[in-house]
Amino acid sequence: MEKNYRILVVDDDPDVRESYQLILAPGEKEILPSLGKSLFSDIPRVDFTFPRPPYEVTAVKNGEAGVAAVKEAVTEGRPFAVAFVDMKMPGIDGAETARRMWIADPSLLITIVTAYSETPPDKIVNITGRDDLLYLRKPFAGEEIRQFARCLTTQWHLSRERDLMAHRLEEVNANLEHLVRKRTHHLNESKEELNTTLTRLRKALGAIIEALAAVVETKDPYTAGHQHRVADLARAIATEMGLTGDQVDGIRLAASIHDIGKIRVPSEILNRPGKILDPEMEIIKCHPEAGYDVLKGIDFPWPVAEIALQHHEREDGNGYPRGLKDEEGLVEAKVLAVADVVDAMASHRPYRPALGIESALSEIEKGRGTRYHPDVVDACLKLFREKNFEFKP
């Protein structure tokens, strides 16, 4: 899918409109993150240069013209990805402009830009009917506009990509169901033939899972093999805990694709060396929900989508995305959480060297009962310290 870098600016001040054009003008490189020192005083600024995207900026002077531009763009099949809308303008204000824009194009990502505070955010939410507006105060810095533009155009594209993948998965699932129904119709009722069909379907499902896992590892080569290692450890932990065979199978499969949601994380964040900054971490934290969106439409015989969604939850409620605590989450997800942490710490990552298995075991031991389920931790420690479990090369 070709990326969309169309940006709409709505502001009654011609100087401000010109400023947007200059700030987002084509350039060879820009620095990311651009606000390191001003936003995070305790983190030294690290300069990473990236080619500036080819933004296509359209600037209009009032809300009515902005709404008309959005409608025209949708009609032409070239919608805007991002809109920067001034709050205080003659005619309709920024909040009403945003409301009308969203009627024309619900996928448009809108940032309200204002130097005033008369209209509180809760009132703007009541006007627009949505709570996903972003806000930027005037006077703004050019680096702020560029950072908003880069992040929001990426978010818009990944959202479209996710919807397209979900649609394709629905088509694949429907085709598979049709093939299964057709095959079942022609099968005789012999147990031998039925078992043969089930075996083939299991192999097909396994191949699909391998393909989904390969998607993530192709985009994030530094974690190649991570999902397979986590699956092996999670299966061993579940077996050691005495979970049912059906639960063990579900855990192994979910672990094999638990990071599928990372397809929505930009590759430059996943693969670049150095400390992950707070804005980048917020993007990375979206991957459990993204994975859930991809997997929820597939009719697995286990709660695979929910296990993937919960694998960063913690016992004390300080995990994400839901902040589940104690017995609120699935035991399968608790097993996956411990296996994921152990392999992640023991393995090399682009932002740090491998910390080693002993550091990983020390981490889960210290978090026993607070961050990690005590039964899962005990089983994992027993595997490594008493039964000589080792990751396969």
Buried (B, 14 or more C-beta within 10 A) or exposed (E): EEBBBBBBBBBBEEEBBEBBEEBBEEEEEBBBBBBBEEBBEEEEEBEBEEEBBEBBBBBBBBBBBBBBBBBEBBEEEEBBBBBBBBBBBEEBBBBBBBBBBBEBBEBBBBBBBBEEEEBEEEEBBEBBEEEEBBEBEBEBEBBBBBBBBBBBBBBBBBBBBBEEBBEEBEEEEEEBEEEEEEEEEEEEEEEEEEEEBEEEBEEEBEEBBEEBBEBBBEBBEBBBBBBBBBBBBBBBBBBBBEBEEEBBBBBBBBBBBBBBBBBBBBEEBBBBEEEBBEBBEEBBBBBBBBBBBBBBEBEBEBBBBBBBBBBBBBBBEEBBBBEBBEEEBBBBBBBBBBBBBBBBBBBEBBBEEEBEBEEBBEBBEEBBEEBBBEBBBBBBBBBBEEEEBEBEE
